[in-house]
Amino acid sequence: MSEENDTAPHKNAHARIEKLAGGIAIVTGGASGIGYALVEAAIARGMHGVIADIETKAIDLAEKNLSAAAKAAGVKLLGCPVDVSSEESVTALEEIVANEFPNTPISMLCCNAGVGGGGGVLTARDIDWDFVIGVNVKGVANCVRTFVPRMLSQKAPGAVVTTSSQDGICCAQGVYGVTKHACVALTEALYNEVHGALSVHVLCPNAVATNIVTSERNRPERYGGIPKENRPSDTKAHPIAERFKAFGMAPSRCADLVFNAIQSGEFYILAEALDDPGYVHLEAETRMKAMLNKGLPFRPKSELLAKVFDPRIPLPEDQ
Ligand SMILES: NC(=O)c1ccc[n+]([C@@H]2O[C@H](COP(=O)([O-])OP(=O)(O)OC[C@H]3O[C@@H](n4cnc5c(N)ncnc54)[C@H](O)[C@@H]3O)[C@@H](O)[C@H]2O)c1
């Protein structure tokens, strides 16, 4: 356990969060959505930001949009293309980060990159499983294996945050749900292996206003490539994508909850949407009660998810 944590009231906490300043925050999937918000929040807290993402155009835009904030905070920003599902690519990222930031500790590792979809377990093809497991599970494993040993050897405090989902704690649905449960399990296993030397947290949000619905835009060739309907020239406005943007919580809320958790020591970050309070907690409780009381898997109804997925409910501008 680091000196910082020895004095913290909670062994998974950085009570003096300002001690993370001056180090690096590596955020996978940092060019969009929740990852972008995490980079922005880390910069504001005095950390150098690494925007590690597969989408190069989005990296360029994120760097442009965050450059003034980085300058004002006196920190560096590094955009770096990576495919987290490839061990080789993550190793290359580690080398770039080490060269760009010599003798600088990694204060935060956010294994956040993820893709939606995959379909149901009865219909998903082998290649769909490979894609979604490759990014959502092996992508986290690759980053943990590559960066955490360096974090453990540094004489500075550090936090590891993975992004699962509410789908990782309720009764599982589809290939995505399976991978998000695996992400929670992987993070618990990591917590047990670092023995308090780093703080460890898993983010489990309700719906967030991001680009998650159009994840196929980043499907690597070895997993079948980008489907025709998702290629930029063919992409039409996606009805559900629009609804996520209209009804989902702001990504900045997730970033705020992550930093609160790093400070308080919360491991499971059940990120509730302000307009659907308590739902993620209810999902977790419902699953646990079913297990303990010989019940069946059941997912309670959510007003927010109904708004996101039910096209009969009008968008806010149509109301
Ligand atoms: N949006 C939601 O409602 C929601 C809810 C719960 C959990 N999540 C999770 O949040 C995380 C972030 O997603 P988001 O919602 O911000 O969506 P997003 O699509 O806006 O951001 C995901 C980012 O990950 C990047 N990415 C995709 N594949 C990659 C790969 N192989 N290597 C590196 N980067 C890759 C994308 O380019 C993108 O910038 C994901 O793990 C997602 O499953 C999202």
The ligand as an SDF file (V2000), in Angstrom:
LIG
                    3D

 44 48  0  0  0  0  0  0  0  0999 V2000
  -23.3640    5.1190  -23.3000 N   0  0  0  0  0  0  0  0  0  0  0  0
  -23.9410    4.3280  -22.3910 C   0  0  0  0  0  0  0  0  0  0  0  0
  -25.1530    4.3780  -22.1720 O   0  0  0  0  0  0  0  0  0  0  0  0
  -23.0840    3.3940  -21.5730 C   0  0  0  0  0  0  0  0  0  0  0  0
  -23.6620    2.8260  -20.4360 C   0  0  0  0  0  0  0  0  0  0  0  0
  -22.8950    1.9530  -19.6840 C   0  0  0  0  0  0  0  0  0  0  0  0
  -21.6000    1.6630  -20.0490 C   0  0  0  0  0  0  0  0  0  0  0  0
  -21.0510    2.2250  -21.1670 N   0  0  0  0  0  0  0  0  0  0  0  0
  -19.6600    1.9010  -21.4910 C   0  0  0  0  0  0  0  0  0  0  0  0
  -18.9210    3.1180  -21.4990 O   0  0  0  0  0  0  0  0  0  0  0  0
  -17.7130    2.9160  -22.2410 C   0  0  0  0  0  0  0  0  0  0  0  0
  -17.4710    4.1220  -23.1260 C   0  0  0  0  0  0  0  0  0  0  0  0
  -18.4460    4.1270  -24.1540 O   0  0  0  0  0  0  0  0  0  0  0  0
  -19.2780    5.4390  -24.5250 P   0  0  0  0  0  0  0  0  0  0  0  0
  -20.6510    5.1960  -24.0730 O   0  0  0  0  0  0  0  0  0  0  0  0
  -18.5720    6.6470  -24.0970 O   0  0  0  0  0  0  0  0  0  0  0  0
  -19.3290    5.2850  -26.1280 O   0  0  0  0  0  0  0  0  0  0  0  0
  -18.5180    6.0390  -27.2880 P   0  0  0  0  0  0  0  0  0  0  0  0
  -18.7100    5.2320  -28.5080 O   0  0  0  0  0  0  0  0  0  0  0  0
  -18.9130    7.4670  -27.3130 O   0  0  0  0  0  0  0  0  0  0  0  0
  -17.0100    5.9250  -26.7930 O   0  0  0  0  0  0  0  0  0  0  0  0
  -16.2890    4.7120  -26.8860 C   0  0  0  0  0  0  0  0  0  0  0  0
  -14.8890    5.0310  -27.3760 C   0  0  0  0  0  0  0  0  0  0  0  0
  -14.1420    3.8010  -27.4330 O   0  0  0  0  0  0  0  0  0  0  0  0
  -13.3950    3.8140  -28.6450 C   0  0  0  0  0  0  0  0  0  0  0  0
  -13.0830    2.4370  -29.0470 N   0  0  0  0  0  0  0  0  0  0  0  0
  -13.9260    1.5210  -29.5860 C   0  0  0  0  0  0  0  0  0  0  0  0
  -13.2490    0.3950  -29.8720 N   0  0  0  0  0  0  0  0  0  0  0  0
  -11.9620    0.6070  -29.5000 C   0  0  0  0  0  0  0  0  0  0  0  0
  -10.7960   -0.1950  -29.5450 C   0  0  0  0  0  0  0  0  0  0  0  0
  -10.8040   -1.4330  -30.0660 N   0  0  0  0  0  0  0  0  0  0  0  0
   -9.6340    0.3340  -29.0700 N   0  0  0  0  0  0  0  0  0  0  0  0
   -9.6100    1.6000  -28.5800 C   0  0  0  0  0  0  0  0  0  0  0  0
  -10.6730    2.4080  -28.5330 N   0  0  0  0  0  0  0  0  0  0  0  0
  -11.8470    1.9090  -28.9760 C   0  0  0  0  0  0  0  0  0  0  0  0
  -14.2920    4.5190  -29.6340 C   0  0  0  0  0  0  0  0  0  0  0  0
  -13.5780    5.0220  -30.7560 O   0  0  0  0  0  0  0  0  0  0  0  0
  -14.8870    5.6260  -28.7750 C   0  0  0  0  0  0  0  0  0  0  0  0
  -14.1030    6.7950  -28.8300 O   0  0  0  0  0  0  0  0  0  0  0  0
  -17.8980    1.5930  -22.9700 C   0  0  0  0  0  0  0  0  0  0  0  0
  -17.1370    0.5970  -22.3100 O   0  0  0  0  0  0  0  0  0  0  0  0
  -19.3800    1.3150  -22.8540 C   0  0  0  0  0  0  0  0  0  0  0  0
  -19.6680   -0.0540  -22.9210 O   0  0  0  0  0  0  0  0  0  0  0  0
  -21.7800    3.0880  -21.9310 C   0  0  0  0  0  0  0  0  0  0  0  0
  1  2  1  0
  2  3  2  0
  2  4  1  0
  4  5  1  0
  4 44  2  0
  5  6  2  0
  6  7  1  0
  7  8  2  0
  8  9  1  0
  8 44  1  0
  9 10  1  0
  9 42  1  0
 10 11  1  0
 11 12  1  0
 11 40  1  0
 12 13  1  0
 13 14  1  0
 14 15  2  0
 14 16  1  0
 14 17  1  0
 17 18  1  0
 18 19  2  0
 18 20  1  0
 18 21  1  0
 21 22  1  0
 22 23  1  0
 23 24  1  0
 23 38  1  0
 24 25  1  0
 25 26  1  0
 25 36  1  0
 26 27  1  0
 26 35  1  0
 27 28  2  0
 28 29  1  0
 29 30  1  0
 29 35  2  0
 30 31  1  0
 30 32  2  0
 32 33  1  0
 33 34  2  0
 34 35  1  0
 36 37  1  0
 36 38  1  0
 38 39  1  0
 40 41  1  0
 40 42  1  0
 42 43  1  0
M  CHG  2   8   1  16  -1
M  END
$$$$
